[in-house]
Amino acid sequence: MKINIKKYIRSDDGATAIEYGLIAGLMSILIVAGLLIAGPEVATLFDSIGTELASVNP
């Protein structure tokens, strides 16, 4: 029983999970920020492409 408790106390699995959680959270923040910055430019690009395609006579 003592050996199992010592193994549990020395285990660093929880720290690794927290680190991965922090990395995932930071990545999601960066992705959202990138989408907010690039979103209007991409929308303008697709609007101009749609306008050009609509002006072409079939």
NORBEL-V467895 format. One record per backbone hydrogen bond with DSSP energy under -1.0 kcal/mol. NH is the residue of the N-H (numbers start at 1). CO is the residue of the C=O. E is the energy in kcal/mol with one decimal. If there is no record, write none. Layout:
{{NH	CO	E} {NH	CO	E}}
This chain:
{{5	1	-2.0} {6	2	-2.4} {7	3	-2.2} {8	4	-2.1} {9	5	-2.3} {10	6	-2.1} {16	12	-1.8} {17	13	-2.1} {18	14	-2.1} {19	15	-2.3} {20	16	-2.4} {21	17	-2.1} {22	18	-2.4} {23	19	-2.4} {24	20	-2.5} {25	21	-2.3} {26	22	-2.4} {27	23	-2.4} {28	24	-2.2} {29	25	-2.0} {30	26	-2.3} {31	27	-2.3} {32	28	-2.3} {33	29	-2.5} {34	30	-2.4} {35	31	-2.3} {36	32	-2.3} {37	33	-2.0} {38	34	-2.7} {39	35	-1.9} {42	38	-2.3} {43	39	-2.5} {44	40	-2.2} {45	41	-2.1} {46	42	-2.5} {47	43	-2.2} {48	44	-2.4} {49	45	-2.2} {50	46	-2.5} {51	47	-2.3} {52	48	-2.3} {53	49	-2.5} {54	50	-2.1} {55	51	-1.5}}
